[in-house]
Amino acid sequence: MSKLMAALLAAFSAASSAAGLENLGQLSQTEFEQLSGDLVSALSYKAISPGDPLGLLGFDVALEATATRLSNPDVMRAAGGQGYQLFGLPRLDVHKGLPLALDVGAFYAPVPGMDASLYGAELRWSPMEGSLVLPAVSLRGAYTVLSGSEQLDFHAANAEIVVSKGFLFFKPYVGAGLVHGTSTPLVSGLAEVSQWQRKFFAGANLNLGLFNLALEIDRTGHANSYSAKAGFRF
């Protein structure tokens, strides 16, 4: 827990200049591929949520913070960032329950150090809603897109499975999936990079009435991400 919070605090102390990315044209193709891998790890969708459905009247509204430990901070520096190993990302996240064990979700995130924003959405279905004995199992598809960058177009799609089991107000969960990310440079001399990354994650959700807390550790590709979430879940 202390390592997670230290990572988040360190990331956001540097977030104001973490990644400007004004100098993509200075990168080689190999460096751009390395940068793209880190961006998929850092910017792709992270739900920070267990696998059980919210139900027709359910909702989840939260503020979230994620710190990703970059694999290639020197390349980030060469692209115009400051080369911090931790890339911080704050988010506003909303989930709503629907009939038929379906949930929808969306988030908005200003990208620190860039005049750009990140948007994402998810659709989740729970074929097993969970019980006193059985865990909840859900299948999730998600999409993320970067908007406003003058030198880079980026989008990513996730396909995931999540398993969770509640114990009173405490609910741990684990999951795995695949992420497909595409980085398109808007400068000459570089080619588009499209890549698949494997994703594994584990977390825990603590619900105290309406107030809700969650922590999650995620490994997408070669980078680890540490997330914290606080909000209201019913």
Rosetta blueprint (number, residue, H / E / L):
1 M L
2 S H
3 K H
4 L H
5 M H
6 A H
7 A H
8 L H
9 L H
10 A H
11 A H
12 F H
13 S H
14 A L
15 A H
16 S H
17 S H
18 A L
19 A L
20 G L
21 L L
22 E L
23 N L
24 L H
25 G H
26 Q H
27 L L
28 S L
29 Q H
30 T H
31 E H
32 F H
33 E H
34 Q H
35 L H
36 S H
37 G H
38 D H
39 L H
40 V H
41 S H
42 A H
43 L H
44 S L
45 Y L
46 K L
47 A L
48 I L
49 S L
50 P L
51 G L
52 D L
53 P L
54 L L
55 G L
56 L L
57 L L
58 G L
59 F E
60 D E
61 V E
62 A E
63 L E
64 E E
65 A E
66 T E
67 A E
68 T E
69 R E
70 L L
71 S L
72 N L
73 P H
74 D H
75 V H
76 M H
77 R H
78 A H
79 A L
80 G L
81 G L
82 Q L
83 G L
84 Y L
85 Q L
86 L E
87 F E
88 G E
89 L E
90 P E
91 R E
92 L E
93 D E
94 V E
95 H E
96 K E
97 G E
98 L E
99 P L
100 L L
101 A L
102 L E
103 D E
104 V E
105 G E
106 A E
107 F E
108 Y E
109 A E
110 P E
111 V L
112 P L
113 G L
114 M L
115 D L
116 A L
117 S E
118 L E
119 Y E
120 G E
121 A E
122 E E
123 L E
124 R E
125 W E
126 S E
127 P E
128 M E
129 E E
130 G L
131 S L
132 L L
133 V L
134 L L
135 P L
136 A E
137 V E
138 S E
139 L E
140 R E
141 G E
142 A E
143 Y E
144 T E
145 V E
146 L E
147 S E
148 G L
149 S L
150 E L
151 Q L
152 L E
153 D E
154 F E
155 H E
156 A E
157 A E
158 N E
159 A E
160 E E
161 I E
162 V E
163 V E
164 S E
165 K L
166 G L
167 F E
168 L L
169 F L
170 F E
171 K E
172 P E
173 Y E
174 V E
175 G E
176 A E
177 G E
178 L E
179 V E
180 H E
181 G E
182 T E
183 S E
184 T E
185 P E
186 L L
187 V L
188 S L
189 G L
190 L L
191 A L
192 E L
193 V E
194 S E
195 Q E
196 W E
197 Q E
198 R E
199 K E
200 F E
201 F E
202 A E
203 G E
204 A E
205 N E
206 L E
207 N E
208 L E
209 G L
210 L L
211 F E
212 N E
213 L E
214 A E
215 L E
216 E E
217 I E
218 D E
219 R E
220 T E
221 G L
222 H L
223 A E
224 N E
225 S E
226 Y E
227 S E
228 A E
229 K E
230 A E
231 G E
232 F E
233 R E
234 F L
